[in-house]
């Protein structure tokens, strides 16, 4: 079973994504900020990460940079899910950028594609 | 035009001779044999000199002459009289007469008398002309003074040392009658001239200079003013003084600030709103799938989330309305226990959902308070929500509790204490928490909640004390007067709201 790490500071959205992914046959783990996210990524070795950009403390792009510096993590695909409308450039190497509120089917198809 | 002379003499022969003599000198001469003939003549003529024999001891002529002098003060009287009556004539007529002649009148004496009368006439006319000019000038001056005073600007005239030499009414109203003191003292409450002074620049080059300044009135109010200067020159063309005209554009600036902050708000709202809509999507998804699977637990959880999110979106919309529209509070007496119960019900739903304990200690017999129940409740719920959030975000502890105490401390006031053992605030957050659009909650905060809650409390004449320590928690103590304040500390007119952005003296939000 493929595992997805959800990094978002809003527990309601984390809850939503967890349910959505688990309903569709993925395992999940989650983190509420950048530090927690990095620790979880190392520990859980997820196959894919969804990343919010705006969080208390350090923001999403910093998570991506630190993750890219780690050999064990840098090849994990990242999907940015954020409230910013022009976020394509914030994390250049993300496989996709979705704007909240996102389209459920679109997200699932991107996830499916990325994990194929 | 010939000068008209009226000749009054009973002695026809004498009158005839004088008339001929005067007519030869280009005077227009009218003759009257008795005082009775005179009034008619006078009404139709523009006589300037009256040459008369009073014909004493009969005094009719004397009365007539006095009357003429009274109604036509410009008319010059020359009296001719028999030697023995001259003293009496002088006694009766005194200074009303320009010259006294002894009868029979000799031509040299008559010439002199007429010349003197004409000199007087010329002088009188001159004086009258000057009087008229002077009056016109005074009217003009009054008009300019009136214009100066009524212009809806602050006008001051300053010398080279920036001392005020004249100020208009509006200036006096807002900055005091401060002739002789220095511009920089009066406008800026400072001890030395300002940098980049437009008045100094105008003294330098004789040209008008515009600037925008912030000045402080005698009552301590700050105004934004748009200032223009103009040189005042003497007859040699040198600039001796400078006039400074300042238009008060404070309202304009405030409106601009309000619009700017509305723009900022829409940006901030749309971001916060997106997070809420996503969470609402999540709730709806779980409700859908829960119903499809007949999963009771999922349905009830999802329903809780949908409820919470619609509540938040509702609050956000209310906050926008509160901010965007100037509205008066509608006070009514409210039973404190009932209001507190409603606040607690709201807070309990949020606390339960997030697994936070809620402890309430509400004193008995709290009585009534005069508030706008809608806004006061919303403000208190906002403080409770913030406390719950502070616990939810705190990952350093397992157990979290929000305490809500309401009691009567005496002094006709009511105290609300909201205490949490959540994440606490650092100094920066503590200083900024009431600031518009400040949020420590990332995408979930709009930066409006505490800003508005703070305003609502202050509008009700209340005070807020905050104690907070990182990792330990936060304690808000809100004290409200039981009665509606006579003068609310703040009114929620748009321009006042905008000030919240400008000063950092402690207002503002979630």
Contacts between the chains, C-beta under 8 A, distances in Angstrom:
chain1	res1	chain2	res2	distance
A	9	B	393	7.9
A	9	B	441	7.9
A	9	B	442	4.9
A	9	B	443	7.3
A	9	B	444	7.3
A	10	B	275	5.7
A	10	B	278	7.8
A	10	B	279	6.4
A	10	B	442	7.6
A	10	B	443	6.6
A	10	B	444	5.3
A	11	B	354	7.7
A	11	B	392	6.8
A	12	B	279	3.6
A	12	B	282	6.0
A	12	B	283	7.6
A	12	B	305	6.0
A	12	B	308	7.7
A	12	B	309	7.1
A	13	B	275	6.9
A	13	B	278	5.5
A	13	B	279	5.5
A	13	B	282	6.3
A	15	B	282	6.3
A	15	B	286	8.0
A	15	B	305	7.3
A	16	B	278	7.1
A	16	B	279	6.6
A	16	B	281	6.8
A	16	B	282	2.5
A	16	B	283	7.6
A	16	B	285	6.5
A	16	B	286	7.2
A	17	B	282	7.6
A	19	B	282	7.3
A	19	B	285	7.1
A	19	B	286	5.5
A	19	B	289	7.4
A	19	B	298	7.8
A	20	B	282	7.7
A	20	B	285	6.4
A	23	B	289	6.1
A	32	B	393	7.8
A	32	B	395	7.2
A	36	B	395	7.8
A	52	B	442	8.0
A	52	B	443	7.1
A	54	B	271	7.6
A	54	B	442	5.0
A	54	B	443	4.7
A	55	B	442	4.9
A	55	B	443	7.8
A	56	B	393	7.0
A	56	B	440	6.1
A	56	B	441	6.7
A	56	B	442	5.0
A	82	B	443	7.8
A	83	B	271	4.7
A	83	B	272	7.7
A	83	B	274	3.9
A	83	B	275	5.6
A	83	B	278	7.9
A	83	B	443	4.9
A	84	B	271	7.3
A	99	B	274	7.3
A	100	B	274	4.2
A	100	B	275	6.1
A	100	B	277	7.0
A	100	B	278	4.2
A	100	B	443	7.8
A	101	B	274	6.2
A	101	B	277	4.2
A	101	B	278	4.3
A	101	B	280	7.7
A	101	B	281	5.0
A	102	B	278	6.8
A	102	B	281	7.9
A	104	B	281	7.3
A	104	B	285	6.6
